[in-house]
Amino acid sequence: MSKYDIIVLGSGPGGYVTAIRASQLGFKTAIVEKESLGGVCLNWGCIPTKALLKSAQVFEYLKHAEDYGLTVKEATHDFDAVVKRSRGVADGMSKGVQFLMKKNKIDIIEGFGKLKTGKKVEVDGTDYSADHIIIATGARSRELPSLPQDGKKVIGYRKAMTLEKQPKKLIVVGSGAIGVEFAYFYNSMGTDVTIVEYLPTIVPVEDEDVSKQLERSFKKSGIKVMTSAEVIKVDTSGSGVKATVKTKKGEEVLEADIVLSAVGIKSNIENIGLEDVGIAVDRDKILVNDYYQTNIPGYYAIGDVTPGQALAHVASAEGILCVEKIAGHHVESLDYGNVPGCTYCSPEIASVGLTEKQAKDKGIDIKVGKFPFSASGKASASGAKDGFVKVIFDAKYGEWLGCHMIGAGVTDMIAEAVLGRKLETTGHEVLKAIHPHPTMSEAVMEAVADAYDEVIHL
């Protein structure tokens, strides 16, 4: 039986990062993967979707070339080629992970891994043992009873990335990050898109001002938005699909070629041996402490299978913390209140910390500042004036409670707020930190200035 210090089950951004850090710390490490290295994120999630979205953005530029003083006779697209490019980007990233495994001398065990007692993992009939086993098996598209996926007319995000034919009409159920990103992509490609959201606002976890702005921008782009609405049944018997939607006004039947179910994710914890080992679970989440130890010594869990935010960067951070604790390092538990969230539709969304409503609900006396990109020189020059930066500070102590952005490139800007909050900066310190001109990032400084009644460009 092969013996390791650490075996990691799953090679997504949680698993492969964990394995690399373990190897760096001197542990003999193996990683188990049943499909492609990089997991859902690199192969079917974060990376290939960004490739699709980039194609959509470039196509949008071509269609609006006249706005930039340019002439394009006719902007057309090849849907198959767009999908093929996305798959090529994903394949390249997966090969990159393979290189990193080899570079860090990590053994790759191909196959489906199942936990066994005695700190063992069985992979397709062969047992492997380790002092520490880390579960990082990720998640998949959640299915609703009223919206069963058949992979043809009712699909999940995975199929949405590799459709053989572009649909003329698409219904997107759910308006979280996955839903709005695909809504933007297909709308940009020329598909008639309708979003159906159960809650009163789209991107419902975001600050209310951000949700309202995205809805305005989407409607301006031709995306239909139905909020406080629920798909109660689908009929796939005809050539397309008919979705019965329950709204406050009654029921309405929508017709489309395809329905994309984007109603969240479900953890991959079935049939991996949790019951055999006795690992505690609450619904579909593995219970862990601050260092990702389960109730059974020697077994750990990170990423989407645990109760924290289901985000790639969270899984990576959890895995690093987990193996550093195993190595005996002094580690601080993760601050889940300072995790940035990013959505890559157009306009992009990025946020961290409390929303205005959450701060008020906590009874905090706050200062709120907001700076629209319509007042930004860089945004005007770029032709991307939709959106704003909004900041929330504690009025008494100046603590940066939250930052919420919607606009072009904001996913690359949010790290300023994350770092500032980590270092416990105050509003006045941000205000006195010189931001380069002209940039989109100036809007952060201007929003802070607005909160303290010192704004110059409004």
Secondary structure as the mmCIF struct_conf table of DSSP 4:
data_model
#
loop_
_struct_conf.conf_type_id
_struct_conf.id
_struct_conf.beg_label_comp_id
_struct_conf.beg_label_asym_id
_struct_conf.beg_label_seq_id
_struct_conf.end_label_comp_id
_struct_conf.end_label_asym_id
_struct_conf.end_label_seq_id
STRN STRN1 SER A 2 LEU A 9
BEND BEND1 GLY A 12 GLY A 12
TURN_TY1_P TURN_TY1_P1 PRO A 13 GLY A 14
HELX_RH_AL_P HELX_RH_AL_P1 GLY A 15 GLN A 24
TURN_TY1_P TURN_TY1_P2 LEU A 25 GLY A 26
STRN STRN2 THR A 29 GLU A 33
BEND BEND2 LYS A 34 GLU A 35
TURN_TY1_P TURN_TY1_P3 LEU A 37 GLY A 38
HELX_RH_AL_P HELX_RH_AL_P2 GLY A 39 TRP A 44
BEND BEND3 GLY A 45 GLY A 45
HELX_RH_AL_P HELX_RH_AL_P3 CYS A 46 LYS A 63
TURN_TY1_P TURN_TY1_P4 HIS A 64 HIS A 64
HELX_RH_3T_P HELX_RH_3T_P1 ALA A 65 TYR A 68
TURN_TY1_P TURN_TY1_P5 GLY A 69 GLY A 69
BEND BEND4 LYS A 73 LYS A 73
HELX_RH_AL_P HELX_RH_AL_P4 PHE A 79 LYS A 103
TURN_TY1_P TURN_TY1_P6 ASN A 104 LYS A 105
HELX_LH_PP_P HELX_LH_PP_P1 ILE A 106 ILE A 106
STRN STRN3 ASP A 107 GLU A 110
BEND BEND5 GLY A 111 GLY A 111
STRN STRN4 GLY A 113 LYS A 116
TURN_TY1_P TURN_TY1_P7 THR A 117 LYS A 119
STRN STRN5 LYS A 120 VAL A 123
TURN_TY1_P TURN_TY1_P8 ASP A 124 GLY A 125
STRN STRN6 THR A 126 ILE A 135
STRN STRN7 ALA A 139 SER A 141
STRN STRN8 LEU A 144 LEU A 144
TURN_TY1_P TURN_TY1_P9 PRO A 145 SER A 146
STRN STRN9 LEU A 147 LEU A 147
BEND BEND6 GLY A 151 LYS A 153
STRN STRN10 VAL A 154 ILE A 155
HELX_RH_AL_P HELX_RH_AL_P5 TYR A 157 ALA A 160
TURN_TY1_P TURN_TY1_P10 MET A 161 MET A 161
BEND BEND7 THR A 162 THR A 162
BEND BEND8 GLU A 164 LYS A 165
BEND BEND9 LYS A 168 LYS A 168
STRN STRN11 LYS A 169 VAL A 173
BEND BEND10 GLY A 176 GLY A 176
HELX_RH_AL_P HELX_RH_AL_P6 ALA A 177 SER A 188
TURN_TY1_P TURN_TY1_P11 MET A 189 GLY A 190
STRN STRN12 ASP A 192 VAL A 196
BEND BEND11 TYR A 198 VAL A 203
TURN_TY1_P TURN_TY1_P12 PRO A 204 VAL A 205
BEND BEND12 GLU A 206 GLU A 206
HELX_RH_AL_P HELX_RH_AL_P7 GLU A 208 LYS A 220
TURN_TY1_P TURN_TY1_P13 SER A 221 GLY A 222
STRN STRN13 LYS A 224 MET A 226
BEND BEND13 SER A 228 SER A 228
STRN STRN14 GLU A 230 ASP A 235
BEND BEND14 SER A 237 GLY A 240
STRN STRN15 VAL A 241 THR A 247
TURN_TY1_P TURN_TY1_P14 LYS A 248 LYS A 249
STRN STRN16 GLY A 250 ALA A 256
BEND BEND15 ASP A 257 ASP A 257
STRN STRN17 ILE A 258 SER A 261
BEND BEND16 VAL A 263 VAL A 263
STRN STRN18 ILE A 265 SER A 267
TURN_TY1_P TURN_TY1_P15 GLU A 270 ASN A 271
BEND BEND17 ILE A 272 GLY A 273
HELX_RH_AL_P HELX_RH_AL_P8 LEU A 274 VAL A 277
TURN_TY1_P TURN_TY1_P16 GLY A 278 GLY A 278
STRN STRN19 VAL A 281 ASP A 282
TURN_TY1_P TURN_TY1_P17 ARG A 283 ASP A 284
STRN STRN20 LYS A 285 ILE A 286
TURN_TY1_P TURN_TY1_P18 ASP A 290 TYR A 291
STRN STRN21 GLN A 293 GLN A 293
BEND BEND18 ASN A 295 ILE A 296
TURN_TY1_P TURN_TY1_P19 PRO A 297 GLY A 298
STRN STRN22 TYR A 299 ALA A 301
HELX_RH_3T_P HELX_RH_3T_P2 GLY A 303 VAL A 305
BEND BEND19 THR A 306 GLY A 308
HELX_RH_AL_P HELX_RH_AL_P9 ALA A 312 ILE A 326
TURN_TY1_P TURN_TY1_P20 ALA A 327 GLY A 328
HELX_LH_PP_P HELX_LH_PP_P2 GLU A 332 LEU A 334
HELX_RH_3T_P HELX_RH_3T_P3 TYR A 336 ASN A 338
STRN STRN23 GLY A 341 THR A 343
BEND BEND20 CYS A 345 PRO A 347
STRN STRN24 GLU A 348 GLY A 353
HELX_RH_AL_P HELX_RH_AL_P10 GLU A 356 ASP A 361
TURN_TY1_P TURN_TY1_P21 LYS A 362 GLY A 363
STRN STRN25 ILE A 366 PRO A 372
HELX_RH_3T_P HELX_RH_3T_P4 PHE A 373 ALA A 375
HELX_RH_AL_P HELX_RH_AL_P11 GLY A 377 SER A 382
TURN_TY1_P TURN_TY1_P22 GLY A 383 GLY A 383
STRN STRN26 PHE A 388 ASP A 394
TURN_TY1_P TURN_TY1_P23 ALA A 395 TYR A 397
STRN STRN27 GLU A 399 GLU A 399
STRN STRN28 TRP A 400 GLY A 407
TURN_TY1_P TURN_TY1_P24 ALA A 408 GLY A 409
HELX_RH_3T_P HELX_RH_3T_P5 VAL A 410 ASP A 412
TURN_TY1_P TURN_TY1_P25 MET A 413 ILE A 414
HELX_RH_AL_P HELX_RH_AL_P12 ALA A 415 LYS A 422
TURN_TY1_P TURN_TY1_P26 LEU A 423 GLU A 424
STRN STRN29 THR A 426 THR A 426
HELX_RH_AL_P HELX_RH_AL_P13 GLY A 427 LYS A 432
BEND BEND21 ALA A 433 ALA A 433
HELX_LH_PP_P HELX_LH_PP_P3 ILE A 434 PRO A 436
BEND BEND22 HIS A 437 PRO A 438
TURN_TY1_P TURN_TY1_P27 MET A 440 SER A 441
HELX_RH_AL_P HELX_RH_AL_P14 GLU A 442 ALA A 451
TURN_TY1_P TURN_TY1_P28 TYR A 452 ASP A 453
BEND BEND23 ILE A 456 ILE A 456
#
